Every structure is written in structure tokens, then in C-alpha cells.
Amino acid sequence: MANSQRIGIIGSGGIAAAHAAAYKKLPDVEIVAVADVIPGKAEQFIAGQQLPEAKAFEDHRKMLELELDGVSICTPNASHHVTAVDALRAGKNVLLEKPMSVTLEEAADMVHASKQTGNMLTIGFQPRYDPNMKVINDIVQSGKLGKVYYVETGGGRRRGMPGGTFIRKDLAGAGAMADIGCYSLDMALNALGYPKPLTVSAYTSNYFGTNPAYHPEASKFEVEDFGVALVRFENDLVLQFKISWAMHMDTLGSTLFLGTDAGLKVNPYGTGNWSGVWDGRVGEMKLFHDFMGQQTETPIPVINSGKDLFFEKVRDFSESVRDGRPAPIPGDQIVIQQAIIDGVLRSSALKREVLIDLPF
Ligand SMILES: NC(=O)c1ccc[n+]([C@@H]2O[C@H](COP(=O)([O-])OP(=O)(O)OC[C@H]3O[C@@H](n4cnc5c(N)ncnc54)[C@H](O)[C@@H]3O)[C@@H](O)[C@H]2O)c1
């Protein structure tokens, strides 16, 4: 297709298929290249996804020699840094899968590369495209809650542990706190306007993942399956962040915003072993406040938009590149939650509170 937007995909595993499906629905967008380090895997992906125009590569650097308007990075977390920086420095705009990186230094380096080159770095948090998130943001930012002083977010899966690359320290970097915790953090922090974190005190464990009774790959399980953290922010705000991939409990509760004038409760969406975490759509929402001197609870109607949130994130990236708009979910914002996750891992290793170092 002449003048169509040219897209490359790095990493052709599970989530790359969702990227390909989304790009294929967009007019004037063409996937022209796919790279995967496993020999033959990119070719297989191209055949399976029916992308006859696409070229296969083993080395992403070779792929980046092509003329491309945008690149989706769908590798395991540990390869996000090298692939994103190489893509940005090769003049490409980047849609990077979550979590942003393994270490804070890597995240900062990516932002630096984006700023230096002027190429877009956007992080793929599709829950942002749920219209209910706009409602939550509007409520929190309207001042209706008064001064927000305490937020609780995250949640718990009773039994929802991934395997493969997700449980290896060298490939994933961290476990549940980063894998699904990054969604909860993003939703809560985005509603709060990404305030500046100061300190964190955290605990993590992996009693379920390392137990063969609960995980088929227990001997390879190297990351945390549970974590809890208290994060202090500027302006007298604290956030309790708790996540589990597995536990003997039905719930770790809802997301709560406590303000001096009202409180907002957001329940996680869905039911079953893999639900219970604020990592996608929102469940019921309720405002707690006093009305005419009476303690009152007002349900907030949940919008069932039927939107494919994943498609919306890919479309937004593609259209932002096409129209020269800024990154929809900019790296220099998400680096803040990466600093929190970095603090969680340092604090749980040291078993004490640590300072959060923001690189910018
Ligand atoms: N947004 C979402 O809903 C969502 C869902 C699942 C996974 N993810 C994220 O997507 C990423 C990938 O997850 P997945 O489930 O697709 O993993 P996966 O293991 O199925 O696939 C990753 C692929 O990347 C390839 N790869 C590794 N290093 C590479 C490199 N340097 N260059 C090229 N290819 C490389 C691997 O060979 C593999 O084929 C992770 O960061 C994960 O957190 C996001």
C-alpha cells in the first residue's frame, strides 16, 4: 500500500498477536516487519497472522534498518530497554508493552533516548481507555472528594499465576507487583495526577509460586507472587499497594480513595481465579459522602462501552504518530511508577523503608 503507515513488531509471542490483530483492523496501516530472537519464530508468526508483506528478522537491529513509522515492543520485560532504546535511536516511534522496564535506570535511559531523539515513547496501559477511568479521574480531580489523603489499590487473584518468561528473574525482573501491579498503580496514580513519591516500605514473598502443589513450574519460580507496600507522596498523601497472584483468600479488597469530603470505592471487575485485581476494566463504583447531615452512598453508573481496550491503545498510538500528537501515555510519566516498583523491590530486600529516587 502506498503511503500507508509502516509498523514493525519486536517479539512475536502471546501479546504480539493482539498487537497484530489491532493493527490489521486499522485502515492505511501495514505490518511490514517482525523480529524474534528465536530462529523461525517471526516467520511462523507472519504466516499465522497472515501478513504476506512482512519480512522476518532474528535481530531487531536489522529490522530497525527498515523505514518504519512505528514499532510495537512485545518482548519479555528484560528486553524492553535494549529494544526500545535501539528503536528510538533508529528514529522510530515506540509503543512499549507494560511494565515499562525491569530497573529504574533502564526506564530513565529510555525516556532520555526519547527526549534526545524527539521520537515517541508510549507505554501500553490499555485500561486507560476504559471510559470509566475518565469518570474516576473526573471525580478525583473535580475536588469532590476534598483533600485526598489515603489511597488503597491493587487487589488479589486467588490463583492466577503465569509461568514461562513471567516467573524468571532474568526475563521478567519482578513478579506480580510489576506484572499486574503496574496497571493498578497507573490507574490510581493517573487519577491523582501522578504525584511525587517520596518513600516506600514493602514486603514481598513467593510461598505459592515456589510450591509444586500450586505451580507446575515451582522449581523455576524466582519472582514474588505477593506484595504489599506503603508509599508516601508529597502533600501528605499515602498509598497502600497490595497485589497477589495467589493466596488463600477471596479478596484483597477494592481500590479506595479517601478524601476529607468524600470517599470513592472502585471494585475489581469480573469473577474467578484470575480476577480480583484492578488490572483491566472496573467493577462497581460508589461514592461515600454525607448529604443533609446523613451518611450517604451514591452508586456511580458503570459505563459498558463494549470497547476493545487493547484495540483502542494500538489505534491511539498509530493515530498519534500519524497526526504528530504527543505520546498518549508518555514514558516520562510512567517512569514515576517504575521508581515506586524499584523502591518496592529494594525495600522488601532490605526489610526497611527506602527513599524513592526520581531520575527527573
Ligand atoms: N498489555 C497486556 O495486556 C499484556 C498482556 C500480556 C503480556 N504483556 C506484556 O507483553 C510482553 C511480552 O509478553 P508475552 O506474553 O507476549 O511473552 P512471550 O514470552 O509469549 O513472548 C515474547 C517473545 O519475545 C521474544 N524475544 C525476547 N527477546 C527478544 C529480543 N531481544 N528481540 C526480539 N524478540 C525477543 C521471545 O523469543 C518471545 O517470542 C511482556 O512485557 C508482558 O508483560 C502485556
The ligand as an SDF file (V2000), in Angstrom:
LIG
                    3D

 44 48  0  0  0  0  0  0  0  0999 V2000
   -0.9390   -5.3680   27.7620 N   0  0  0  0  0  0  0  0  0  0  0  0
   -1.2890   -6.6060   28.0280 C   0  0  0  0  0  0  0  0  0  0  0  0
   -2.4680   -6.9270   28.1630 O   0  0  0  0  0  0  0  0  0  0  0  0
   -0.2380   -7.6610   28.1290 C   0  0  0  0  0  0  0  0  0  0  0  0
   -0.6240   -8.9940   28.2640 C   0  0  0  0  0  0  0  0  0  0  0  0
    0.3720   -9.9710   28.3060 C   0  0  0  0  0  0  0  0  0  0  0  0
    1.7100   -9.6020   28.2500 C   0  0  0  0  0  0  0  0  0  0  0  0
    2.0540   -8.2770   28.1720 N   0  0  0  0  0  0  0  0  0  0  0  0
    3.4720   -7.8540   28.1620 C   0  0  0  0  0  0  0  0  0  0  0  0
    3.9960   -8.1520   26.8680 O   0  0  0  0  0  0  0  0  0  0  0  0
    5.3580   -8.5800   26.9590 C   0  0  0  0  0  0  0  0  0  0  0  0
    5.5180   -9.9280   26.2730 C   0  0  0  0  0  0  0  0  0  0  0  0
    4.6430  -10.8640   26.8580 O   0  0  0  0  0  0  0  0  0  0  0  0
    4.2330  -12.2020   26.0790 P   0  0  0  0  0  0  0  0  0  0  0  0
    3.1870  -12.8550   26.9040 O   0  0  0  0  0  0  0  0  0  0  0  0
    3.9360  -11.8970   24.6590 O   0  0  0  0  0  0  0  0  0  0  0  0
    5.6200  -13.0080   26.2040 O   0  0  0  0  0  0  0  0  0  0  0  0
    6.1120  -14.2380   25.3250 P   0  0  0  0  0  0  0  0  0  0  0  0
    7.1980  -14.8650   26.1230 O   0  0  0  0  0  0  0  0  0  0  0  0
    4.9400  -15.0340   24.8700 O   0  0  0  0  0  0  0  0  0  0  0  0
    6.7270  -13.5750   24.0020 O   0  0  0  0  0  0  0  0  0  0  0  0
    7.8720  -12.7870   23.9810 C   0  0  0  0  0  0  0  0  0  0  0  0
    8.6330  -13.0030   22.6830 C   0  0  0  0  0  0  0  0  0  0  0  0
    9.7140  -12.0750   22.5950 O   0  0  0  0  0  0  0  0  0  0  0  0
   10.8430  -12.7580   22.0210 C   0  0  0  0  0  0  0  0  0  0  0  0
   12.0510  -12.0000   22.3570 N   0  0  0  0  0  0  0  0  0  0  0  0
   12.7390  -11.9580   23.5160 C   0  0  0  0  0  0  0  0  0  0  0  0
   13.7670  -11.0980   23.4410 N   0  0  0  0  0  0  0  0  0  0  0  0
   13.7460  -10.5660   22.1990 C   0  0  0  0  0  0  0  0  0  0  0  0
   14.5480   -9.6170   21.5120 C   0  0  0  0  0  0  0  0  0  0  0  0
   15.5830   -9.0120   22.1000 N   0  0  0  0  0  0  0  0  0  0  0  0
   14.2350   -9.3490   20.2260 N   0  0  0  0  0  0  0  0  0  0  0  0
   13.1870   -9.9510   19.6150 C   0  0  0  0  0  0  0  0  0  0  0  0
   12.3950  -10.8570   20.2190 N   0  0  0  0  0  0  0  0  0  0  0  0
   12.6460  -11.1400   21.5070 C   0  0  0  0  0  0  0  0  0  0  0  0
   10.7610  -14.1420   22.6120 C   0  0  0  0  0  0  0  0  0  0  0  0
   11.5060  -15.0600   21.8570 O   0  0  0  0  0  0  0  0  0  0  0  0
    9.2550  -14.4010   22.5640 C   0  0  0  0  0  0  0  0  0  0  0  0
    8.8730  -14.9910   21.3430 O   0  0  0  0  0  0  0  0  0  0  0  0
    5.7010   -8.6040   28.4580 C   0  0  0  0  0  0  0  0  0  0  0  0
    6.3780   -7.4210   28.7880 O   0  0  0  0  0  0  0  0  0  0  0  0
    4.3370   -8.6350   29.1360 C   0  0  0  0  0  0  0  0  0  0  0  0
    4.3250   -8.0110   30.4180 O   0  0  0  0  0  0  0  0  0  0  0  0
    1.1080   -7.3190   28.0840 C   0  0  0  0  0  0  0  0  0  0  0  0
  1  2  1  0
  2  3  2  0
  2  4  1  0
  4  5  1  0
  4 44  2  0
  5  6  2  0
  6  7  1  0
  7  8  2  0
  8  9  1  0
  8 44  1  0
  9 10  1  0
  9 42  1  0
 10 11  1  0
 11 12  1  0
 11 40  1  0
 12 13  1  0
 13 14  1  0
 14 15  2  0
 14 16  1  0
 14 17  1  0
 17 18  1  0
 18 19  2  0
 18 20  1  0
 18 21  1  0
 21 22  1  0
 22 23  1  0
 23 24  1  0
 23 38  1  0
 24 25  1  0
 25 26  1  0
 25 36  1  0
 26 27  1  0
 26 35  1  0
 27 28  2  0
 28 29  1  0
 29 30  1  0
 29 35  2  0
 30 31  1  0
 30 32  2  0
 32 33  1  0
 33 34  2  0
 34 35  1  0
 36 37  1  0
 36 38  1  0
 38 39  1  0
 40 41  1  0
 40 42  1  0
 42 43  1  0
M  CHG  2   8   1  16  -1
M  END
$$$$
